[in-house]
Amino acid sequence: MIELRHSRKSFGPKVVLKDVNLKVPKGSTTVILGLSGQGKSTIIKHIVGLLKPDSGEIIVDGIDVATCSKKELYETRKKIGFLFQEGAMFDSMNIYDNVAFPLVEHTKLSKKEIKNRVFETLEMVGLEANRVAKLYPHELSGGMRKRAATARAIILKPKYVLYDEPTSGLDPIISDKITKMIENLTKEHSITSVVISHDLKETFKSADYVAMLYNGKIIEFGDVESFKNSPNPIVQAFIKGESEEYEKIAEAV
């Protein structure tokens, strides 16, 4: 269970999160939508403990990662896979070593066991392990890098995976493949996924639940159909891509 309770975060004079309340349903894909710069990525960085809120609680499996001990945070992070927006692969390592890295750091598996797990996980995300394992990140296409980074994120078999703009910068065909990969991982491996996005098309394909962040708060949360039919004018302007209407409503709020 992941839950944010009255979470607030400022960077200097800029308040990014004013009062965020969100419960992430277990075993589902929850997509957090919103305009660029609204603080969507800030939310998932709080969940994994990369940032701490100025106030409020960030609960993961009953542990408040904002106030827990370093040991508790370390153990909680083992349950969470994180896919950074640009993948954040180690350029000096080949794909095999990149994906194996969490196993080397956090387990006592043998070299043979690590190899089996790495190859199994690469195949799980739709990559030909024998072909890509010896390649370096710069030798892969954008979509393949995202898949390889996802393999690294899930190699420890986490309960939760956080995706920061997983289809950003990808063409529609590759975006669809990444979306299907997330959907399959969530359903087939009982992973709870949180996806940061502004891509409505891909969101409506994969999401079980959709949350919208606006002006530092979650202003709408529900399944896809209830989100599409939301009476909130900000949500409707966002869905329809009506910039003038969005700005008009925003000024009036």
N, C-alpha and C positions, 0 to 999 in steps of 0.2 A: 504494500500500500504506500502510495506517495501522496502526501497532502501538504499544501501550502496554506498557512493560516495567518492572515493579516500581515503578509510580508511587505516590507518597505525597504527601498534601496535608493540612495542618492549617490551621485558622483559629483562632489563639490556642490555647487548651488543647484545642479540639475537633478530633479527628482524623477527617476526612471520608473520605479515601482511604487505606487502610492498605497495600495491596500489590496494585495493579490490573495485571493482565496480560490483554491482549486483542489479537487480530489480526482486522482487518476484511477479509473476503474481497472481492476486486476485483469490480466490476460487480454487486454484490448490495445488498440492503437488510438491514442488521443493526439490530435493535431492542434497546435496552438497557432492561430492566425493573427495577422495584424500588419500594419504598414511597417516599412523599414524604419529602424530607429525607435520603435515603440518599447523595446525591452524584452522581446521574445527570447533571445539567446541568453539574456541575463537570468531569466527564470531557470533554464536548465543548468546553467553554471552554478546556481544556488543549490539545485538538487544534488549535484555531484560534489558540492562543497568547495568548488573553486572560488566562489564568492560567499560572503556572509551578509545576511540582511542587517540593516540598521535596527530593525525591530521585527517581531513576528517569529513564526516557527516554520521550519522546513523538515517535515517528518518523512522518514524512509524506514519502513518496517518498525515503527515505534520509536525510532531514534531521531532526536532533533539534531540534524547535522550542523546546525548553526551554533550549538552550545556543547556538543558532545566532546569527549576526550579525543586526543589524536589516535589512540588505539581503536576506539569505536568508529571513528571516521575512516580509518584504514580498512577495517573489516567491512564497513558498509559499502565502501567504494568497490570492493571485490564483487558485489552484487550488481554493479552498474557498468554497462558498456557505454562508451561515449564516442559518437562519430562527429568529429569536428567538421565545420563547413568546408574546409579545404583538404580534409583528410588527415592532415598533420602526420604524414608518414615520415620516417627517418630516411632522408635522401641518401645517406651513406650506407644504408643496409638494403639488401635485396628483399623481395617480397616475402620470401620464406622467413628470414630473420625478423622482419617487421612483425609478421603475424605471430611468430613464436615468442616474441619478446615478453609478453605478459606471463606466459608459461614458465619461461626461464627465471623471471623475477619472483614469481609468486607460488611456484609449485616445486615439487621434488621429483617430477616425472623423469624417466630415463630419456635419452636421446631418441630412442626408437618410438617411445610413447608420444613424445613431442612431435616427431615427424608425422606419425599417424594422425594426430589431432589436427595439425596444421593442414595436411592434405585433405582431410575430411571436411574441415571448415571452409577451405577455399572452394571445394566442390559445392558445399552447401549454399554459397552465395553466387554460384553460377560461373565460377572460373575454372579453367582447365589447369589443375594443380601442377601437373608435369610441365606444362608450357610456361606458366607465369612465375613459378617459385624462384627461379634464378634471375628473373628480370628485376630491374630497379624501378622505383616509382616513375621516373621521368620517361621510361620506355612504355608506359601504359597510357591508354586513352583516359579521358576524364572519368567516364563511366566505370572503367575497370579499376581505376584508383579508388573510386568510392566503394566498389565492391570489396577490394582488398582491405581498405580501411575498416569496412564493416566486419570482415572476417577477424581482424585484430580486436575489434570491439566486443565480439561475441565469443572469442576463443576460450574464455574462462567460464563459459556457460552462465552468463548473468541472468538474474530475474528480470532486470530492467535494461532497456537500451534507449539512449537519448540520441536523437538525430538532429543536427543543426543544419537546416536547409539542404537536405540530401540530394535534391534535384537541381540545385542552383547551378547555372552555367551549362546545363546539359540540354541536348536537343530533345524534342518530344518523344522520339522512339526510345532513347536511352533513359529518359525520365520515367517512361512507362515501365521499363524493365526494373529500375531501381524501386519504384513503387510496388511492383509485384513481389520483389525480393523482400521488402519490409513486411508486406502482407503475409507472405509465406512463413517468414521467421516468427511472426507474432502468433499465427494460428497453429503451425506445426510443432513449434518448440515451446509453447506456453510462455512466451516472452511478453512482458508489458512494455509497450513502446510509446515514447513521447516524441513527437515530430514537430520541429519548428518549420513553418513554411509560410509562403505568401502565394503559393501556386494552388488556386482553387480547383483546377481540373484534377490534379493528382490527389489533392486532399479528399475530394468527394469519391475518388476511386478506393482509397485505402482506409479512410478513417472509420472507426466505430463511433468516436465522439469528437466533437469539435469545440474548441474554446476560442473566444476572440478577446485579444488584449487591446484595450483602447484607453489612452490617457492614464496609464498606470494601473488599470483595474481589469479584471475579467468581466466583461459586460454581457457575455452570452456563453452558455455551455449546454450541450445536448447532443443527441445523436444527429446524424447527417440530415435527416428529413426535418426534424424540429429546428435545426439551425437554418436550413434553407427557408423555412417558413416563419422565421423569427419576426415578430412585430417591431423589433428595434430598428429605427430608421438608419442608424449608423451601420448596422449589419447588412441591411438591404442595399445601401449605397455601395458598400464594399463588395458585395456579391456581384452587383450589376456593373461594377467598375465605373461608377458615375462620379468622377472627381469633383466636379463643380457642386453636385448635390452633397457629397461627403463633406467638402470644405464648408459649405453653407450650414449644414447641420452642426458641424464641429464648432463653428463660431458661435452658434446659438446656445450650445450646451454650457 
